[in-house]
Amino acid sequence: MLSLKTEKIKKIISQIGLSQTKSKNLKKMAHQLIKGGGVKPDWNYLESLAGVGHKTASVVMAQWYGIPAFPVDTHIHRLASRWGLSKAKNVEMTEKDLKKLWPKQLWNKRHLQIIFFGREYCPARNHNLLECPICSWASTKKRILQESNKM
Ligand code: SF4
């Protein structure tokens, strides 16, 4: 990766969004990884890599190293709010709330369960929360009304 020009990396990953920024980050990250000795289960190190934030570091920790983590992306953030599991306004606070709900050894599994369920069944927009037994039971009246007003 390090030996490739940024433009070449961009071409390889052109099907994904933000390929301009991501190609620059990948090249920089390749340099950092070679200098730093590869990927390691170290929060500070992972989050210091170009383009890697807390969520990506959490995915690596959870899925590659099996270390308990709870990566929260916008989908999990939205579902935690719809399901009344968190009132947090940002992903950091949602992560804290979700971690309190289950023992550490279940975090990695729960994170995947929510992601896969959400991808399969829960559209982000133009969605009537009263149409399924989960949100119609778990969501607050305020949330149901807010989302129905946006349809
Ligand atoms: S109403 Fe059902 S399908 Fe829609 S977001 Fe809630 S749980 Fe998902």
Residues whose N, C-alpha, C, O or C-beta is under 5 A from the ligand:
A	BS01	SF4	Y121 C122 N128 L129 C132 I134 C135
